[in-house]
Amino acid sequence: MGPIGLRNQQKKVTDSRSGQIILDWKSPRYNGKNIVVVEGKWDEFFFGRFCSDTTAVIQSGGCSKLINIFKAIREAIPTNSIAIKDSDFDRINSSTVDISGFFYTDCHDCEMMVMASKHAFGRAMESLSITLTEEDIALLFDRLRPLSVLKWFCYSRPEMRPSFRGIDVCGLEVDIMCDICRLASLAIENTHEKGREVIIDLEELKAFYNSHTHFDYYEVVNGHDMIAMLLQHAKTICNQSCSRDEMRDALYRSFNLEDFSSTNIYRDIKAYESTLADGTAFFNDLQF
């Protein structure tokens, strides 16, 4: 399928999802509540724990659909609404969208936002009986550096954007994980197997890699990849086994309202609430 066919297919899916959300909002389940639109089911779970009684968190079905669905909801539903997107590489690339009520997570995504909170992350690891030192965390970040920079490079160049879905980070040999060009070749192969052609300029990639040696790991590393590394550490070092969903669940549950209230996104949303005439509160206030 070519680019135009893909765009038409995505538009049909987006229109269908928007229509379903609009119908749902009119049902007793939502009962005319204010709306927070997020990407997927785990985001719905994460932010849903902090919502006020007058707010419903609704998933858009993915990052690519979020903006258009948010716009459609605003046009069709007479209620206050906001949207929350994983920052991915948008903030670090200075490519965030400027739409009133549209917010980005602190760090790369929700998982990394939790991991950036030392207290929350510590509680999560303790609940899973996983021991991690600062040196262990630094080592995991270092191992993910080439893959993370590759994803950053490709995200910034849509024409060079391969599919990483299905690539098992923990299953890769150390020498491959350390070699950004071999990782790029693997991603190209993976994309071809899915029936799509993609070309990555390896010389441009190497120049990008060499010029991006200092950055905030919490902004660049993907939470899914970090969870995979944590699972491997848990199994090989701590002799503890848990699933990806169990790890994510522990991370999210460890992040409480106090942790959330210390984030930039919480403060930004609260500032936005103060501009609304009807006193809408999408999220609960921290009680002292």
C-alpha positions as CSV (number, residue, x, y, z in Angstrom):
1,M,0.0,0.0,0.0
2,G,1.4,3.4,-1.0
3,P,1.5,6.6,1.2
4,I,-1.8,7.9,-0.2
5,G,-3.6,4.6,0.5
6,L,-2.2,4.5,4.0
7,R,-3.4,8.1,4.7
8,N,-6.8,7.3,3.4
9,Q,-7.0,4.2,5.6
10,Q,-5.8,6.1,8.7
11,K,-8.4,8.8,8.0
12,K,-11.2,6.2,7.9
13,V,-10.0,4.7,11.2
14,T,-9.8,8.1,12.8
15,D,-13.2,9.2,11.6
16,S,-14.7,5.9,12.9
17,R,-13.0,6.3,16.3
18,S,-14.1,9.9,16.6
19,G,-17.7,8.9,15.8
20,Q,-17.6,6.2,18.5
21,I,-16.3,8.5,21.1
22,I,-19.0,11.1,20.3
23,L,-21.7,8.4,20.7
24,D,-20.1,7.1,23.9
25,W,-20.1,10.6,25.4
26,K,-23.8,10.8,25.0
27,S,-24.3,7.5,26.8
28,P,-24.9,6.9,30.5
29,R,-21.4,5.6,30.8
30,Y,-19.9,9.1,30.4
31,N,-23.0,11.2,31.1
32,G,-21.6,14.4,29.6
33,K,-18.3,14.4,31.5
34,N,-15.3,16.5,30.6
35,I,-12.8,14.6,28.5
36,V,-9.1,13.8,28.6
37,V,-8.1,12.2,25.3
38,V,-5.0,9.9,25.5
39,E,-3.2,7.5,23.1
40,G,-3.9,4.0,24.4
41,K,-5.3,1.7,27.1
42,W,-2.3,2.0,29.4
43,D,-2.4,5.8,29.2
44,E,-6.1,5.6,30.0
45,F,-5.2,3.6,33.1
46,F,-2.4,5.8,34.1
47,F,-4.2,9.2,33.9
48,G,-7.6,7.8,34.9
49,R,-6.3,7.3,38.5
50,F,-5.9,11.0,39.0
51,C,-9.2,12.2,37.3
52,S,-11.9,14.1,39.1
53,D,-15.4,12.6,39.2
54,T,-16.5,14.9,36.4
55,T,-13.8,13.7,34.0
56,A,-13.6,10.7,31.7
57,V,-10.3,9.5,30.1
58,I,-10.8,8.2,26.6
59,Q,-8.2,6.5,24.4
60,S,-7.8,7.6,20.8
61,G,-6.3,4.4,19.6
62,G,-2.8,5.6,18.9
63,C,-0.4,8.5,18.6
64,S,-1.1,9.1,14.9
65,K,-4.9,9.5,15.5
66,L,-4.7,11.6,18.6
67,I,-4.6,15.2,17.2
68,N,-7.3,14.7,14.6
69,I,-9.6,12.9,17.1
70,F,-9.1,15.7,19.7
71,K,-10.0,18.3,17.1
72,A,-13.1,16.3,16.1
73,I,-14.2,15.9,19.7
74,R,-13.8,19.7,20.3
75,E,-16.0,20.5,17.3
76,A,-18.7,17.9,18.1
77,I,-19.0,17.8,21.9
78,P,-20.1,20.7,24.0
79,T,-17.8,20.0,27.0
80,N,-14.3,20.9,28.1
81,S,-11.6,18.6,26.8
82,I,-7.8,18.3,26.7
83,A,-5.4,15.8,25.1
84,I,-2.2,14.3,26.4
85,K,0.4,12.8,24.1
86,D,3.6,11.0,24.8
87,S,6.4,13.5,24.1
88,D,8.4,10.9,22.1
89,F,11.0,13.1,20.4
90,D,8.6,16.1,19.8
91,R,9.9,18.3,22.6
92,I,13.5,17.6,22.0
93,N,13.0,18.3,18.3
94,S,11.1,21.5,19.1
95,S,8.2,20.1,17.0
96,T,5.4,20.2,19.5
97,V,2.0,21.3,18.2
98,D,0.6,24.6,19.5
99,I,-3.1,23.8,20.2
100,S,-4.9,25.1,23.3
101,G,-5.5,22.2,25.7
102,F,-3.0,19.9,24.0
103,F,-0.3,18.6,26.4
104,Y,2.8,16.5,26.4
105,T,4.1,14.1,29.1
106,D,7.2,15.0,31.0
107,C,10.1,12.8,29.6
108,H,9.7,10.5,26.6
109,D,6.5,8.8,27.8
110,C,4.5,7.8,30.9
111,E,7.0,5.0,31.7
112,M,10.0,7.3,31.6
113,M,8.0,9.9,33.6
114,V,7.6,7.3,36.4
115,M,11.2,6.2,36.2
116,A,12.4,9.9,36.5
117,S,10.6,10.0,39.9
118,K,13.1,8.3,42.1
119,H,10.6,7.6,44.9
120,A,7.9,6.2,42.6
121,F,10.5,4.1,40.7
122,G,12.0,2.8,43.9
123,R,8.5,1.8,45.2
124,A,7.8,-0.1,41.9
125,M,11.1,-2.0,42.0
126,E,10.6,-2.8,45.7
127,S,7.1,-4.2,45.0
128,L,8.7,-6.6,42.4
129,S,11.7,-7.5,44.6
130,I,14.1,-6.0,42.0
131,T,17.3,-4.5,43.2
132,L,18.8,-1.7,41.1
133,T,21.8,0.5,41.9
134,E,22.5,3.9,40.2
135,E,25.3,2.1,38.4
136,D,22.8,-0.5,37.1
137,I,20.5,2.1,35.8
138,A,23.3,4.0,34.1
139,L,24.4,0.7,32.4
140,L,20.9,0.0,31.1
141,F,20.7,3.5,29.7
142,D,24.1,3.2,28.1
143,R,23.1,-0.1,26.4
144,L,20.0,1.5,25.0
145,R,21.9,4.6,23.7
146,P,22.5,3.4,20.1
147,L,19.0,2.1,19.6
148,S,17.4,5.2,21.2
149,V,19.5,7.6,19.0
150,L,18.5,5.5,15.9
151,K,14.8,5.9,16.8
152,W,15.4,9.6,17.4
153,F,17.1,10.0,14.0
154,C,14.3,8.1,12.1
155,Y,11.5,9.9,14.0
156,S,13.0,13.2,12.8
157,R,13.0,11.9,9.2
158,P,9.6,10.4,8.2
159,E,11.0,9.2,4.9
160,M,13.5,7.1,6.8
161,R,11.1,5.8,9.4
162,P,11.4,1.9,9.7
163,S,9.3,-0.4,11.8
164,F,10.8,-1.5,15.1
165,R,7.8,-3.5,16.1
166,G,8.6,-7.1,16.8
167,I,12.4,-6.5,17.4
168,D,13.2,-8.1,20.8
169,V,15.6,-5.8,22.5
170,C,16.6,-8.4,25.0
171,G,17.2,-11.0,22.3
172,L,19.8,-8.9,20.6
173,E,23.5,-9.7,21.1
174,V,25.6,-7.1,22.9
175,D,27.7,-6.3,19.8
176,I,24.6,-5.5,17.8
177,M,23.1,-3.4,20.5
178,C,26.3,-1.3,20.5
179,D,26.4,-0.8,16.7
180,I,23.9,1.7,15.4
181,C,24.5,0.8,11.8
182,R,23.8,-2.9,12.5
183,L,20.7,-1.9,14.4
184,A,19.6,0.2,11.4
185,S,20.1,-2.7,9.0
186,L,18.0,-4.9,11.4
187,A,15.2,-2.3,11.4
188,I,15.3,-2.1,7.6
189,E,15.1,-5.9,7.3
190,N,12.2,-5.9,9.8
191,T,10.3,-3.3,7.8
192,H,10.9,-5.2,4.5
193,E,9.5,-8.3,6.1
194,K,6.3,-6.3,6.8
195,G,6.0,-5.4,3.1
196,R,7.2,-1.9,3.2
197,E,10.4,-0.4,1.7
198,V,12.6,2.0,3.7
199,I,16.1,3.4,3.1
200,I,18.3,4.8,5.9
201,D,21.3,6.9,5.0
202,L,23.9,5.3,7.1
203,E,26.5,8.1,6.7
204,E,23.9,10.7,7.8
205,L,23.0,8.4,10.7
206,K,26.6,8.0,11.9
207,A,27.1,11.8,11.7
208,F,23.9,12.3,13.8
209,Y,25.0,9.7,16.3
210,N,28.5,11.3,16.7
211,S,27.0,14.8,17.1
212,H,24.4,13.7,19.8
213,T,26.6,12.5,22.6
214,H,25.0,14.4,25.5
215,F,21.3,14.4,26.1
216,D,18.7,13.6,28.7
217,Y,18.1,9.8,28.7
218,Y,14.7,10.3,30.1
219,E,13.7,12.4,27.1
220,V,15.2,10.1,24.5
221,V,14.9,6.5,25.7
222,N,11.6,4.8,24.9
223,G,9.8,3.4,28.0
224,H,9.0,0.1,26.2
225,D,12.7,-0.5,25.6
226,M,13.6,0.4,29.2
227,I,11.0,-2.0,30.5
228,A,12.5,-4.8,28.4
229,M,15.9,-4.1,29.9
230,L,14.5,-4.0,33.4
231,L,12.9,-7.4,32.8
232,Q,16.1,-8.8,31.6
233,H,18.0,-7.4,34.6
234,A,15.3,-8.8,37.0
235,K,15.6,-12.3,35.5
236,T,19.4,-12.5,35.1
237,I,20.6,-10.5,38.2
238,C,17.7,-10.7,40.7
239,N,16.3,-14.1,39.7
240,Q,12.8,-12.5,39.5
241,S,10.4,-13.1,36.6
242,C,7.5,-10.9,35.7
243,S,5.7,-10.0,32.5
244,R,5.9,-6.7,30.6
245,D,2.4,-5.9,31.7
246,E,3.2,-6.7,35.4
247,M,6.2,-4.4,35.2
248,R,4.2,-1.5,33.7
249,D,1.4,-2.0,36.2
250,A,3.8,-1.8,39.1
251,L,5.4,1.3,37.6
252,Y,2.1,3.1,37.1
253,R,0.6,2.1,40.5
254,S,3.7,3.3,42.3
255,F,3.2,6.8,40.8
256,N,0.7,8.6,43.1
257,L,-1.0,12.0,43.0
258,E,1.9,13.6,44.9
259,D,4.3,12.4,42.3
260,F,2.0,13.5,39.5
261,S,1.5,16.9,41.1
262,S,5.3,17.5,40.9
263,T,5.4,17.2,37.1
264,N,5.3,20.0,34.5
265,I,2.3,18.5,32.7
266,Y,0.2,18.6,35.9
267,R,1.2,22.2,36.6
268,D,0.5,23.1,32.9
269,I,-3.0,21.5,33.0
270,K,-3.8,23.2,36.3
271,A,-2.8,26.5,34.8
272,Y,-5.1,25.8,31.8
273,E,-7.9,24.9,34.2
274,S,-7.6,28.4,35.7
275,T,-8.5,29.9,32.3
276,L,-11.8,28.1,32.1
277,A,-14.8,30.1,33.3
278,D,-16.8,27.2,34.7
279,G,-14.1,26.0,37.2
280,T,-13.5,22.7,35.4
281,A,-10.9,20.4,37.1
282,F,-9.7,17.6,34.9
283,F,-7.5,16.1,37.6
284,N,-7.8,16.1,41.4
285,D,-5.9,18.6,43.5
286,L,-3.3,17.5,45.9
287,Q,-4.7,17.8,49.5
288,F,-2.2,18.9,52.1
